[in-house]
Amino acid sequence: MKSIPAVPMPVPSQVDLANCAEEPIHLPGSIQPHGFLVFMDAQGRVEGWSANVPADLKAALQLGRPYTDLPLPPACAELIAECADALAEGECAPMVAAVTVDGLGYDAIVHGANARIVAEFESRDVPADEVALFAVRAHSSIERVRRQRSIDGLLETAVRQVRDFTGFDRVMAYRFREDDSGDVVAEARRDDLVPYLGQRYPAGDIPAQARRLYVLNTLRMIADIGYTPVPLLGAPGGAPLDMSFGVLRSVSPIHVEYLQNMGIHASMSVSIVINGRLWGLIACHHMTPKRVPHAIRMAADVLAQVMASTVQSIEARADAELVEQSARVRTALVESLLIDEEPLDALAHHAGALLAATRSQALVAVHNGKVFSHGPIERDIAEAIVRALPVEASDIITYDALDEWPLVVQASLGKWVGMLALPFDPPGGGWCLLLRTEQIEHVSWGGRPEKTTRYGPLGARLTPRGSFDAWQETVLGRSHPWEAAVLENARLTQSELLRASNARRAQTESTRAQLLAMLGHDLRDPLHSINMAGTLIERGSTQSTLGRRIQSSSNRMQRLIGQVLDMSRIDGGMGLGMTLAPLDVSALVDDVIDESRMAYPTIDYVFANPGPVFVRADGGRLAQVLTNLLSNARHHGEVGRPIVASLASEHGWAELTVSNAGAPIAPDVAASLFNPFKRTSLHNPRNRTGMGLGLYIAAQIVREHEGEIAYRYQDSQISGQAGGQVIFSVRLPLAEMERAGPT
């Protein structure tokens, strides 16, 4: 075989402003001098070696020669053979063996990729028994890390343990942000060193190509930053050696300068990789040259893998809890929407739970032009945000910073700079807006974040910053960014809200059609009665009952039409137009019951007037509520048993109850009592003229008074009366004069 002399392999050109981002740091063309290497093709034929191979091996090296002809230690030859077999399937993960070459101890690390086998020999100057002792300590450290239940505790434990079994002067834990900048979140150091804990380092400190290598090769050591690189030799014109997985890989000149500016002479880094992304980094610094045996470094690498697994478990557990919490809120909200509540009422009822599930500080909801807010947000800000919403939108909208909002509203937002907006009923302009406040952040950068340009004989080149003193910056106009889990749950919630809104809209359309049919049917009878009475009068009849018949039929028509008009106002989102003023509820109840006694003298009405109780109310509308409750009690109560009204005030509330003797309302019927057009109300033999709108309108009236209406059943043992009592209660906030009490 003809001998071909090995020549230095290609090396990267000078790094300058034009090519820094593309610097091929995985193809350095050289290695660090605390070891040597030999590389081969996939069949084990020699393709090159480092210039510092020991003399006995160097004498036998020849391009194209099989590794089996080389004076390699048997353990190393076995690893090469195994790697060659593995390469047939793609890659060969690093394998390690302790060997002796020319009487010196080495860790032989064999790995393969890109159809090449690389055998690296890293010198080992620590006795095997000492390495074994370090390994035991490292195993103990791994167990301590594994037991942690929080990410902060995990990182704090890790830096202490890594420093303990490696001996570095400083060990830091970086946690990377979405923008790839990193914060020093834990630190163990020599007492005389300046602390870096809490400082942030910009994304540019780890360029994209370096970040890729940190993911591929999770363990990296520089034993002496002042080393002289050892060139790699290979065939003339041969492809450069990819050192992505190398342990002896030479270092980028920019990184060398960066570490020199920090006063560091040796470093080691261990990557924390989660789901293929560089989540964090354990960075070790030493103020003098330092070598850590490969076995100890591998223990640190295993620890980082345990950390990654533990972090993933902690985050998965937190995400699962958030998903479960969000699912509960979503289910309860949709149930409220589907059963009996208006969208704004349902969102108001579940506002606190929605804020907790989305980690927000305020909620604003809008539907049919009505705006509701929950939390410490001013009304004018809420309305300004609503006005800035797009007219049409089908997907959620997220803002994390002030400058992401439409310009027209930015000046009105105040501290509310984060928004997660869910359109839930586009035809009705329905939005649920979850808001986060500005998080004013005082960032302590590790030196000014930008690199500088230096001009020299080779032109402009990028220079790492020379000072790492803390450089303060205040970041304004940003909220805590919306987490992926929150956004995912928000989309699920929006989907459920849309489904519920569509169901309600379909139900409303069906209800309108039913309303027209019912109205035509129910108005036919009183119109016919009036027509007949008019005909008899025209023929000269003098029956005294005709006037009462006309009046009764007219009242019935007026009531039906009034209910339909009220229903239309409610359905259109206009409300019922209340005029609130101080009102004595006792006097109102007395008047309404007196009218009922006159109209129905056979019914026994009982009311013990407690004296004046004032609320802010619309007297006519509140009388409408009471009339409906008395009418229901009259139609559904047991014949011959009294209808009892009571009034009391306590803890800032007035409570009015109307009760009648009767059986409890079935649970499925009770669940829809305050819905319009209840099936149980249609053509009910005990209330033939009812359309099922009375309680629905009464509930809306009470809501517009900021009160509550409810049904409950009280059995005879509690009520002290024969048979149980069906009870409807209305609670209204007392007027200010009542709250203040007598002066």
C-alpha positions in Angstrom: 0.0 0.0 0.0 1.4 3.4 -1.0 2.0 5.7 2.0 0.3 9.0 2.0 1.6 11.6 4.5 -0.8 13.1 7.0 -1.3 16.8 6.9 -3.0 19.3 9.2 -6.8 19.2 8.7 -8.8 22.3 7.8 -9.5 24.8 10.6 -12.2 27.5 10.8 -11.3 30.9 9.3 -11.0 34.0 11.4 -14.3 34.7 13.3 -15.6 38.2 12.6 -18.8 40.2 12.6 -19.9 38.6 9.4 -19.6 34.9 10.3 -19.8 34.7 14.1 -23.3 33.2 14.1 -22.1 30.5 11.7 -18.8 29.7 13.4 -18.3 25.9 12.9 -17.3 25.2 16.5 -17.9 21.5 16.0 -15.1 21.4 13.4 -12.2 23.0 15.2 -9.4 21.0 13.5 -7.7 20.6 16.9 -8.0 19.2 20.4 -7.0 20.2 23.9 -3.6 18.8 24.9 -4.5 16.6 27.9 -5.1 13.6 25.6 -4.8 12.4 22.1 -7.1 10.8 19.5 -7.2 8.5 16.4 -10.1 8.4 14.0 -11.1 5.8 11.5 -13.7 5.2 8.8 -16.7 2.9 9.5 -14.6 -0.2 8.6 -11.9 0.7 11.1 -9.3 2.0 8.6 -7.2 4.9 10.0 -8.2 8.4 8.6 -6.2 10.6 10.9 -4.9 11.4 14.4 -3.8 14.2 16.7 -0.3 15.5 16.4 0.5 14.5 20.0 0.0 10.7 19.8 2.6 8.8 21.8 5.8 7.8 20.0 5.1 4.0 19.9 1.6 4.5 18.4 2.7 7.3 16.1 5.3 5.0 14.5 2.6 2.5 13.5 0.0 5.0 12.3 -0.6 5.1 8.6 -3.5 6.4 6.6 -5.8 3.6 5.5 -4.2 1.0 7.9 -6.7 -1.2 9.9 -6.9 -0.5 13.6 -6.2 -4.2 14.2 -2.6 -3.6 13.0 -2.1 -0.8 15.6 -0.5 -1.3 19.1 -3.7 -0.4 20.9 -4.7 -1.8 24.3 -7.0 -4.8 23.9 -9.8 -3.1 25.8 -9.7 -0.2 23.4 -9.6 -2.5 20.3 -12.7 -4.3 21.6 -14.6 -1.0 21.9 -13.6 0.0 18.4 -14.9 -3.4 17.0 -18.2 -2.9 19.0 -18.5 0.7 17.7 -18.0 -0.5 14.1 -20.9 -2.9 14.4 -23.1 -0.2 16.0 -22.3 2.2 13.2 -24.0 0.0 10.7 -27.3 1.2 12.3 -26.4 4.9 12.4 -24.5 6.0 15.5 -22.4 4.6 18.3 -22.8 6.1 21.8 -19.6 6.8 23.8 -18.1 3.7 25.5 -15.3 4.0 28.0 -12.4 1.8 29.2 -9.4 2.4 31.5 -6.3 1.7 29.5 -2.5 2.1 29.7 -0.5 3.5 26.7 3.3 3.8 26.9 3.1 3.3 30.7 0.6 6.1 31.3 -3.0 5.8 32.4 -5.8 6.9 30.1 -9.6 6.8 29.8 -10.3 5.6 26.3 -13.6 7.0 25.0 -14.8 5.4 21.7 -17.8 6.8 19.8 -19.0 7.0 16.3 -21.1 9.1 13.9 -21.2 10.2 10.3 -19.5 7.0 9.2 -16.4 7.6 11.4 -15.1 6.0 14.5 -13.3 8.3 17.0 -11.0 6.9 19.8 -10.1 9.6 22.3 -7.5 8.9 25.0 -7.8 11.3 28.0 -4.9 11.2 30.4 -5.9 10.2 33.9 -3.6 11.4 36.7 -5.9 10.4 39.7 -5.5 6.9 41.1 -8.3 4.4 40.5 -9.1 4.0 44.2 -9.5 7.8 44.6 -11.8 7.9 41.5 -13.9 5.0 43.1 -14.3 7.1 46.3 -15.5 10.1 44.3 -17.9 7.8 42.5 -19.5 6.7 45.8 -19.9 10.4 46.9 -21.4 11.2 43.5 -23.9 8.4 43.9 -25.0 9.8 47.2 -25.4 13.2 45.6 -27.6 11.8 42.9 -29.9 10.2 45.5 -30.2 13.5 47.4 -31.1 15.3 44.2 -33.7 12.6 43.3 -35.5 13.2 46.6 -36.3 16.9 45.9 -39.9 17.9 45.3 -39.4 21.5 44.0 -37.3 22.9 41.2 -35.7 25.5 43.4 -34.7 22.9 46.0 -33.5 20.6 43.2 -31.1 23.2 41.7 -29.8 24.4 45.1 -29.1 20.8 46.1 -27.4 20.0 42.8 -24.9 22.9 42.8 -23.8 22.0 46.4 -23.4 18.3 45.5 -21.6 18.9 42.2 -19.1 21.3 43.9 -18.7 18.8 46.7 -17.6 15.8 44.5 -15.8 17.8 41.8 -14.0 20.5 43.9 -14.7 23.4 41.5 -14.4 26.9 43.0 -17.8 27.9 41.7 -20.8 25.9 40.6 -23.9 27.6 39.2 -27.2 26.5 37.9 -28.7 28.4 34.9 -32.3 28.2 34.0 -33.1 29.4 30.5 -36.1 31.5 29.5 -38.2 31.4 26.4 -35.9 34.0 24.7 -32.9 31.8 25.6 -31.4 34.2 28.1 -30.4 32.5 31.3 -30.7 33.3 35.0 -28.3 32.1 37.7 -30.9 30.5 40.1 -28.5 28.6 42.4 -24.9 28.9 43.3 -22.3 27.2 45.4 -18.9 29.1 45.5 -15.7 29.8 47.3 -16.3 32.4 50.0 -13.9 35.0 48.5 -15.6 35.0 45.0 -18.0 37.6 43.9 -21.5 36.0 43.8 -23.3 35.7 40.5 -26.6 34.4 42.0 -29.6 36.3 40.6 -27.8 37.6 37.5 -29.1 37.1 34.0 -27.0 36.4 31.0 -28.2 37.2 27.5 -29.0 34.6 24.8 -26.0 35.8 22.8 -23.7 34.3 25.4 -24.6 30.9 24.0 -25.0 31.2 20.2 -27.3 28.8 18.4 -24.5 26.5 17.2 -23.2 26.2 20.8 -26.7 25.6 22.1 -27.0 22.7 19.6 -23.8 21.2 20.9 -24.9 21.5 24.5 -28.0 19.4 23.5 -26.0 16.8 21.5 -23.1 16.5 23.9 -24.3 17.2 27.5 -20.8 17.1 29.1 -18.0 19.5 28.4 -14.7 20.3 30.1 -11.9 22.8 29.5 -9.0 21.8 31.7 -6.8 24.8 31.1 -8.1 27.9 29.2 -4.5 28.9 28.4 -3.8 25.6 26.5 -2.1 25.4 23.1 -4.3 23.6 20.6 -3.1 20.3 19.2 -3.8 20.1 15.4 -5.5 17.1 13.8 -3.7 15.4 10.9 -5.4 13.6 8.0 -5.4 12.9 4.3 -4.8 15.9 2.0 -8.2 17.4 1.1 -10.0 15.1 3.6 -13.2 16.1 5.3 -12.7 17.8 8.6 -13.5 15.7 11.7 -16.9 16.4 13.3 -16.1 16.7 17.1 -19.7 17.3 18.2 -19.4 14.3 20.6 -15.7 14.7 21.4 -14.4 15.1 25.0 -11.1 16.7 23.8 -12.7 19.1 21.3 -10.9 22.4 21.1 -12.7 25.6 22.1 -13.9 28.6 20.1 -11.5 31.6 20.4 -14.4 33.8 21.4 -15.4 31.4 24.2 -11.8 31.3 25.4 -11.7 35.1 25.5 -15.1 35.2 27.3 -13.7 32.9 30.1 -10.5 34.8 30.3 -12.5 38.0 30.8 -14.2 36.3 33.7 -10.8 35.3 35.3 -11.6 31.6 34.8 -8.8 29.1 34.0 -10.9 25.8 33.9 -14.5 25.1 33.4 -17.0 22.2 33.1 -20.6 22.4 31.9 -23.4 19.8 32.2 -26.5 20.3 30.2 -30.1 19.8 31.5 -32.0 18.7 28.4 -35.8 18.3 28.5 -37.8 17.2 25.5 -34.9 18.0 23.2 -34.5 21.6 24.5 -31.7 23.1 26.6 -33.7 23.7 29.8 -30.8 24.6 32.0 -27.1 24.2 32.6 -24.7 23.3 35.5 -21.7 25.6 34.9 -18.5 24.9 36.9 -15.6 27.4 37.1 -12.1 27.2 38.6 -9.7 30.0 39.0 -6.7 27.8 38.2 -6.2 24.9 35.7 -8.1 21.8 36.8 -8.8 18.3 35.4 -11.7 16.2 36.6 -11.5 12.5 35.9 -13.9 11.2 33.2 -15.6 8.9 35.6 -16.4 11.8 37.9 -17.6 13.9 35.0 -19.9 11.1 34.0 -21.4 11.0 37.5 -22.2 14.7 37.0 -23.8 13.9 33.7 -25.9 11.2 35.3 -26.9 13.7 38.0 -28.0 16.1 35.2 -30.1 13.4 33.6 -31.7 12.7 37.0 -32.3 16.4 37.4 -34.0 16.5 33.9 -36.2 13.6 34.8 -37.1 15.1 38.2 -37.8 18.6 36.7 -40.0 16.9 34.1 -41.9 15.1 36.8 -42.4 18.2 38.9 -43.5 20.3 35.9 -45.8 17.4 34.7 -47.3 17.2 38.1 -47.9 21.0 38.2 -49.4 20.8 34.7 -51.6 17.9 35.7 -52.9 19.8 38.7 -53.6 22.8 36.5 -55.3 20.7 33.9 -57.5 19.1 36.6 -58.3 22.5 38.2 -59.1 24.0 34.7 -61.3 21.0 33.8 -63.3 21.4 37.1 -63.9 25.1 36.4 -64.7 24.4 32.7 -67.3 21.8 33.6 -68.9 23.9 36.3 -69.0 27.0 33.9 -70.6 25.0 31.0 -73.1 23.5 33.4 -74.1 26.9 34.5 -74.4 28.2 30.9 -76.5 25.2 29.8 -78.8 25.0 32.8 -80.2 28.4 33.7 -77.7 31.3 33.8 -77.1 34.1 31.3 -73.4 34.1 30.0 -72.4 37.1 32.1 -74.1 35.7 35.2 -72.3 32.3 34.7 -68.9 34.0 34.2 -69.5 36.2 37.2 -70.4 33.2 39.4 -67.2 31.4 38.3 -64.9 34.4 38.0 -62.7 33.6 41.0 -62.2 30.1 39.9 -61.3 31.2 36.4 -58.7 33.6 37.7 -57.1 30.9 39.9 -57.0 28.4 37.0 -55.4 30.9 34.6 -53.2 32.7 37.2 -54.8 36.0 36.3 -55.6 39.0 38.4 -58.8 40.3 36.7 -61.6 39.2 34.5 -63.7 41.3 32.1 -66.7 39.8 30.2 -68.9 41.4 27.6 -72.1 40.1 25.9 -74.7 41.9 23.9 -73.1 45.2 24.8 -73.2 44.6 28.6 -69.8 44.6 30.4 -69.0 42.8 33.6 -65.7 43.0 35.5 -64.2 41.1 38.4 -61.1 42.0 40.3 -59.3 45.3 41.0 -59.7 46.7 37.5 -61.3 50.2 37.0 -64.5 50.3 35.0 -63.2 52.8 32.5 -60.1 50.6 31.8 -62.4 47.6 31.3 -64.6 49.5 28.9 -61.6 50.8 27.0 -60.3 47.3 26.6 -63.7 46.1 25.3 -63.8 48.9 22.8 -60.4 47.9 21.4 -61.5 44.3 20.7 -61.7 43.2 17.1 -65.2 43.1 15.6 -64.8 39.6 14.4 -62.5 36.9 15.9 -62.7 33.2 16.2 -59.4 32.3 18.0 -58.0 33.4 21.3 -55.9 36.5 21.5 -52.9 36.9 23.8 -50.8 39.9 24.8 -47.8 39.7 27.1 -46.5 43.3 26.8 -47.9 46.8 26.4 -46.5 47.3 22.9 -48.4 44.3 21.6 -51.8 46.0 22.2 -53.5 48.2 19.6 -52.0 51.7 19.8 -55.4 53.3 20.4 -55.7 51.6 23.8 -52.2 51.5 25.1 -52.4 54.9 27.0 -55.6 53.7 28.8 -54.3 50.3 30.1 -52.5 51.4 33.3 -50.9 48.3 34.8 -53.1 45.8 32.8 -50.6 44.8 30.1 -51.3 41.0 29.8 -54.5 39.7 28.2 -55.9 36.3 27.3 -59.1 36.9 25.3 -61.6 34.1 24.5 -64.4 34.9 22.0 -67.3 32.7 23.1 -70.3 34.1 21.2 -69.3 36.0 18.1 -72.9 36.9 17.0 -73.6 38.4 20.5 -70.2 40.0 20.8 -69.3 37.7 23.7 -65.8 37.8 25.1 -64.1 36.5 28.3 -61.0 38.5 29.0 -58.4 37.4 31.5 -55.9 40.0 32.5 -52.5 40.1 34.1 -50.8 43.1 35.6 -47.4 44.5 34.7 -44.5 42.8 36.4 -41.9 45.5 36.9 -38.6 43.5 36.7 -35.3 44.7 37.9 -32.8 42.6 35.9 -29.3 42.2 37.2 -27.3 41.4 34.1 -23.9 39.8 34.3 -22.2 42.8 32.7 -23.8 44.9 29.9 -25.6 42.4 27.7 -24.1 43.5 24.3 -20.8 42.4 22.9 -18.5 45.0 21.4 -16.5 45.3 18.2 -12.7 45.4 18.3 -10.6 46.4 15.2 -7.3 44.7 14.6 -5.0 43.6 11.8 -7.6 41.2 10.5 -10.4 43.7 10.6 -13.5 44.0 12.7 -14.2 41.0 15.0 -16.7 40.4 17.8 -15.3 40.6 21.3 -17.0 39.3 24.4 -17.7 41.8 27.1 -14.8 42.4 29.5 -16.7 43.3 32.7 -19.1 40.9 34.5 -20.0 43.3 37.3 -23.8 43.4 37.8 -25.4 45.8 35.4 -28.9 46.8 36.4 -31.9 47.3 34.0 -35.5 47.9 34.8 -38.0 46.2 32.5 -41.4 47.8 32.2 -44.6 47.1 30.3 -44.5 43.4 30.4 -46.6 40.8 32.3 -45.8 37.3 33.2 -46.1 35.4 29.8 -49.0 33.1 29.3 -47.9 29.5 30.0 -48.3 26.8 27.4 -50.6 24.8 29.8 -52.7 27.8 30.5 -53.1 28.5 26.7 -54.0 24.9 26.0 -56.7 24.9 28.7 -57.9 28.2 27.5 -58.5 26.8 24.0 -60.5 23.9 25.6 -62.5 26.3 27.6 -63.2 28.5 24.6 -64.4 25.4 22.6 -66.8 24.5 25.4 -68.1 28.0 25.7 -68.7 28.2 22.0 -70.6 24.9 22.2 -72.7 26.1 25.1 -73.4 29.5 23.4 -74.4 27.8 20.2 -76.7 25.5 22.2 -78.3 28.4 24.0 -78.7 30.3 20.7 -80.4 27.3 19.1 -82.6 27.0 22.2 -83.5 30.7 22.0 -84.5 30.4 18.3 -86.6 27.4 19.2 -88.1 29.3 22.1 -89.0 32.2 19.9 -90.9 30.0 17.6 -92.6 28.3 20.5 -93.4 31.8 22.0 -95.2 32.9 18.8 -97.2 29.7 18.7 -98.1 29.9 22.4 -99.0 33.6 22.1 -101.3 33.0 19.2 -103.0 30.2 21.1 -103.2 31.9 24.5 -104.5 35.2 23.1 -107.2 33.5 21.0 -109.4 32.7 24.1 -109.5 36.1 25.7 -110.0 37.8 22.3 -112.9 35.4 21.6 -114.4 36.2 25.0 -114.1 39.9 24.3 -115.6 39.5 20.8 -118.6 37.5 22.1 -119.2 40.0 24.9 -119.1 42.8 22.4 -121.6 41.1 20.2 -124.0 40.6 23.1 -123.7 44.2 24.1 -124.4 45.2 20.5 -127.5 43.1 20.6 -128.7 44.9 23.7 -127.8 42.3 26.4 -127.8 43.7 29.9 -126.0 40.8 31.6 -123.9 42.2 34.5 -121.2 39.6 34.0 -120.2 41.0 30.6 -118.2 43.8 32.0 -116.3 41.5 34.3 -115.6 39.1 31.4 -114.2 41.9 29.3 -112.1 43.2 32.2 -110.8 39.7 33.1 -109.9 38.9 29.5 -108.2 42.3 28.9 -106.1 41.9 32.1 -105.1 38.4 30.9 -104.0 39.7 27.5 -102.2 42.6 29.1 -100.3 40.2 31.4 -99.3 38.0 28.5 -98.2 40.9 26.3 -96.3 42.4 29.3 -94.4 39.2 29.8 -93.6 38.8 26.1 -92.2 42.4 26.1 -90.1 41.8 29.2 -88.8 38.6 27.7 -87.9 40.5 24.5 -86.0 43.1 26.5 -84.1 40.5 28.5 -83.3 38.4 25.4 -82.0 41.5 23.6 -79.6 42.3 26.4 -81.4 45.6 27.2 -82.4 44.8 30.8 -85.7 45.8 32.3 -85.0 49.4 32.8 -85.0 49.7 36.6 -85.4 53.0 38.5 -84.0 52.4 41.9 -84.9 54.5 45.0 -85.2 53.8 48.7 -88.3 51.6 49.3 -90.0 50.3 52.4 -90.5 46.6 51.5 -92.9 46.1 54.4 -95.3 48.6 53.1 -95.0 47.1 49.6 -95.8 43.6 50.9 -98.8 44.9 52.8 -100.2 46.6 49.7 -99.7 43.6 47.4 -101.2 41.2 49.9 -104.2 43.5 50.4 -104.8 43.5 46.7 -104.6 39.7 46.6 -107.0 39.3 49.5 -109.6 41.5 47.6 -109.1 39.6 44.4 -109.2 36.1 46.1 -111.2 36.5 49.3 -111.2 32.7 49.8 -107.4 32.5 50.2 -105.9 32.9 53.6 -102.9 35.3 53.3 -100.6 35.7 56.4 -98.0 38.4 56.9 -96.6 39.7 60.1 -95.3 43.2 59.3 -91.9 43.7 61.1 -91.8 47.4 60.6 -90.0 49.5 58.0 -87.2 47.7 56.0 -85.6 49.8 53.3 -83.9 48.7 50.2 -83.0 50.4 46.9 -85.6 49.1 44.5 -88.0 49.8 41.7 -91.3 49.5 43.5 -93.3 48.4 40.4 -90.9 45.7 39.4 -90.5 44.4 43.0 -94.3 44.2 43.2 -94.3 42.2 40.0 -91.9 39.7 41.7 -94.1 39.4 44.8 -97.3 39.1 42.7 -95.7 36.2 40.7 -94.7 34.4 43.9 -98.1 34.8 45.5 -99.7 33.6 42.2 -97.6 30.5 42.1 -98.3 29.7 45.7 -102.1 30.2 45.0 -102.0 27.9 42.0 -99.8 25.1 43.4 -100.4 25.2 47.2 -102.7 22.9 49.0 -106.3 24.1 49.1 -107.4 25.5 52.4 -103.9 26.0 53.7 -102.6 29.6 54.2 -100.0 31.4 52.1 -97.4 32.9 54.4 -95.2 35.9 53.6 -92.4 36.9 55.9 -89.8 39.7 55.9 -86.6 40.0 58.0 -83.3 42.0 57.8 -79.9 40.7 58.9 -76.2 41.2 58.0 -76.9 43.9 55.4 -79.6 42.0 53.6 -83.4 42.0 53.6 -85.0 38.6 53.0 -88.6 38.2 51.8 -90.1 34.7 51.7 -93.4 33.3 50.3 -94.3 29.8 51.4 -97.2 27.5 50.8 -98.0 24.0 51.9 -97.3 21.3 49.3 -95.1 18.5 48.2 -91.4 19.2 47.3 -90.7 20.2 43.7 -88.9 17.3 41.8 -85.2 17.9 41.5 -85.2 17.9 37.7 -87.9 20.5 37.7 -86.3 22.5 40.5 -83.1 22.7 38.3 -85.0 24.7 35.6 -87.4 26.7 37.7 -86.0 30.0 36.6 -85.8 29.1 32.9 -88.3 30.4 30.4 -91.0 28.2 28.8 -90.6 25.3 31.2 -92.4 22.2 30.1 -94.0 21.8 33.5 -95.6 25.2 33.0 -97.1 24.6 29.6 -100.9 23.8 29.8 -100.5 23.0 33.5 -104.1 22.2 34.7 -103.4 24.2 37.9 -102.2 27.3 35.9 -103.7 27.1 32.4 -102.8 30.7 31.5 -99.1 30.4 32.4 -96.3 30.5 29.7 -93.5 29.7 32.1 -92.1 33.2 32.0 -93.1 34.5 35.5 -90.2 33.1 37.5 -87.7 33.8 34.7 -88.6 37.5 34.6 -88.8 37.6 38.4 -85.2 36.2 38.6 -84.0 38.8 36.1 -85.7 41.6 38.1 -84.0 40.4 41.3 -80.6 40.1 39.5 -80.9 43.7 38.3 -81.5 44.7 42.0 -78.1 42.9 42.8 -80.1 40.4 44.8 -80.8 36.6 44.9 -83.9 34.5 44.4 -84.0 30.8 45.4 -86.3 27.9 46.1 -86.0 25.5 49.0 -88.3 22.9 50.7 -88.8 22.6 54.4 -90.3 19.5 55.9 -92.8 19.4 58.7 -90.3 18.6 61.4 -88.4 21.8 60.7 -91.4 24.0 59.8 -93.4 22.8 62.8 -96.5 22.7 60.6 -98.5 19.8 59.2 -97.0 18.9 55.8 -94.0 20.5 54.3 -93.6 24.0 53.0 -92.5 25.1 49.5 -90.5 28.3 50.0 -89.3 31.0 47.6 -87.0 33.6 49.0 -85.8 36.9 47.7 -82.7 38.6 49.2 -81.9 42.2 48.5 -79.1 44.4 49.9 -80.4 46.9 52.5 -80.3 50.6 51.6 -77.5 52.7 53.1 -79.9 54.2 55.7 -80.6 50.7 57.0 -76.9 49.7 57.1 -76.0 52.8 59.1 -78.7 52.1 61.7 -80.3 54.8 63.9 -78.3 57.9 64.7 
